[in-house]
Amino acid sequence: MRFTRHFEGTSVLEPLLRAAGSRLTVPQVADTLRQAQTAGEAPASAIPRIFEGEPRFPDPETAARFYGNLLGLWDLVLAGEPLEREVVPPPRPIQPRQNPQPPPPFAESGPDQRWVEACFAYLEGLDKSGLDRLQHSFEHRQDAVLGYLEEHNLSDDGFDTARQLLFELFAMIKLGWPPGIRSVSRAELEGGVAPLAPEALGSYAKEVLFEAETDEKSPLAAEEISRLRIVTNRALGAMWNARKAQ
């Protein structure tokens, strides 16, 4: 009986074991062979323990394939290789990244909380070029707002917090109001009573400042947070009133 000493896999050896009269699974057979190898036995003394009696085969070809797989399994166990090699699926084709879409424009009365959350998610998903365009628009049109911030003797962290917050509020107004925003004048920032902005935008500003005040690593001082509330509320109201007519 001539055979090729090669383990073809569990799916091939399992039915051959059944055909030969063994009740063991392939992992159980592998354990039996491993124990025999540890004891220094040869395959000829280990193989009979796989069967309760004498193995029986329907034909010589089945017997040859059985012993070829069994001795191949012996070699595999001896080399410490796994029974089944991990099948690595082919890499999935890279889908082109779809540009995120901003929420639809809000009504003249202003956005609600859900719209603000959706717009923030849109800003978070923008790539660098998209954010840069909005940043440039903010710096070019609202230089008076930036100058107003610089004159309030804020700490570096306080200035960065206020600048980022006002940029995000500017971007939300710009994205939700198709006619756009004109530049805010210095007089609008220095007026008596601060103009009011929609509640959803004001709530967003309060939340950002609250997080800055309670930050675990570098919280802003309560006194500076109080000044930031005044400065950012005035700048937000001015930018809201700077919306162009439809």
N, C-alpha and C positions, 0 to 999 in steps of 0.2 A: 504493500500500500504506500504510494508516494503522495506527499502533501507539501503545501507551502506553509512554512511556520510564520503565520501572520494573524494577528488579532484584528478582525474586521469590525469590531464594535459590539456593544451589548445587544443591539437589535438583531444581529446575525447569530451570535452565540446562544442567546436565550432560547430560541426555538430549536436549535440543535441539541441543547441540553434536554429539552422535553422529548425530542425524538429518540434520544439515547436512553431515556428512562430516569433522568435525574430530577429531583424536586428542588434543587438549590437554584437560587438566583445567581446572576453573574457576580454581583458584589460578594455574595456568600462564597462562591467558588474562589474569588480573588483572596478572601480572607483565609480560606483553607490552604491555598498555595503559599500565602505569605507566612503562615504558621510553619509550614513544611520547610520553607527556605530558612526561617529563623532557627529551626532545629537541625539544619544542615542536610535535609533529605533531598533526594533526587526526584524529578517529576514522576518517574515510574512508581515510586512508593506513595506519592501524594494523590495521584489521579484516582486510584480505586476508592478513596474515601468520599469522592463526589457521588458515588452511586451506592444504593443499598444492596444491590446484587451485581450481576454482570451487565455491562452496557450492551444494548442491542440497537442495531442500525438497519434501516430499510434497504440500504445498498452500500456498496463500497465507496461511492463518491461522497455520500453523506458522512461516512465514517472518516474519510480523508479530510474533509472540510472541518469536521468537529475537532479532530486532533491537531490540525494545523492552527485553528483558532485557540485551542486550549494551550498549546505550547507557546503560541504568540502572546497569550495572556500571562503565562509564566514569565516570559522575558520582560513584559511590561511591568509586572509587579516587582521583579528583581531590580529593574532600573529605577523604581520609585516613581514611575510615570502615572498620571491619572488615567482612569478607565476610558473616559471620553474627553477629548481635547475640547477646550472652550471654542465654540464657534463665534467668531466676531462678525456681527452683521455689517454689511457694507455701509459706509457712511451715507447718511441721508443727504440728498442734494440741498445745498444752501438756498433757501428761499430769499429772493431779493427783499430787503427791508422796505416796508411800506411807510411812507411818510405819515406821521400822525396828523390827525385833523383836529383843528380847534372846535369847540362847541359853537353852535349857531349864534348869531348876534343876539344880544339881550334887548329887551324893550326899553323904551325911553325912561321908564321908572328905575331901571337898573337891574343887575343880575340878582338871582337868589343864591342861597347857600350851595345848592347842587351845582349850579353853573360855575361858581367860583372853584369848587372842588374839581370839576371836570377841566377847567382851564388850567389849574395848577398841575394836574396830571399831564396835560398837553405840554406845558412848559418843561416838565420833568423829562418828557420823552423826546424833546427836540435835540437834534444833533448840534454840534458846535457852530456850524455855519448859520443855522436858524437862530440860535441864541445870540450870536454875534450881531446879526442884522437888527434884532430888537434892542440889544445893548447900544449899538451905534445910534439908533433912532432916539433912544432915551437920552443919551449924552448930548446929542445935537440939538434936540428940541427943548430939553428941560435943564439947560445949563444953569438957569436961575435957581432951580430946586437944589442942584448940587452945591452951588455957591451958598445957598441958605443953610444947608447942612454944615458946611465947613466953618461957618461963623458961630456955631454954638458950642465950641470947645468940647467936643465929644471925645471920648477915648477912641483908640483905634478900633477896638471891637465894637464900640457903640456906633461909630461912623459906618463901619462895614455892615452892621446889622440894619441900620436905617437905610443905607444906600440900596442894599439888596431888596429890602422890603418895598421901597418906593419904586424900584425897577419892576418888581413883580406886579405891583398895583398898576403902574403905567402900562405894562404889557397886557394886563387883563382888560383895562379900559380900551386900549387900542384894538385888541383882537375882537372885542365884543361890540365895538361901535365903528362900523365901516367908514363913516365920513372922516374919522381920525380925530386927533387932538392937536390943538394949536399950542404954541409955547406959553408957559405960565409966566406972567410978569412979576417983577419984584414987588410991585404994589399989592398984588393979590396975595402974596405970602406974608405981607406985613400989615394986613388989614386988621380992623378991630376984632370982629367976631369971625371965627373960623367957619367957612362954608361947610355945609353938611354933605356927606357922601352916602351912598346906599348902605344900608345896615350890613349886608353880606360882606362888602369890602371892608367896612369898619371892624367887623367881627374877625375877619382874616388878619387884619393888622394887630388887633388885640392878642390873638392867639400866638402870632409870631413873637411879639414882645414878651408875652408870658413865658414862652419857651426859652427866650434869651435870659430872662430873669432867673429861671429855675434850672438852667443848664448845669449838669453835674460837674463838668470839667472847668468851665470858665464863665460863671454867671455874671451878668451885669449888675451893678449896684442899683438898689431900689431908687436912689435919687436920680441916677442917670436914666433909668427906665421912665420915671415921671417926666423928665424933659423930653425923652424920645416920643412919648405919647403925644405931647403937645405939638412937637415939630412935625411928626409924621401925619397927624390928623389934619393939621393946617395944609400940608403939602398935598395930601390925598384929596381934600376938599377942593383945593385950587385946580388940581389936574382934572377932577370930575367936572368942574364948571368950565374947563377949557375944551370940552367936547365941541367939535364943529357942528353947525346946523345940518340937519338932514336935507 
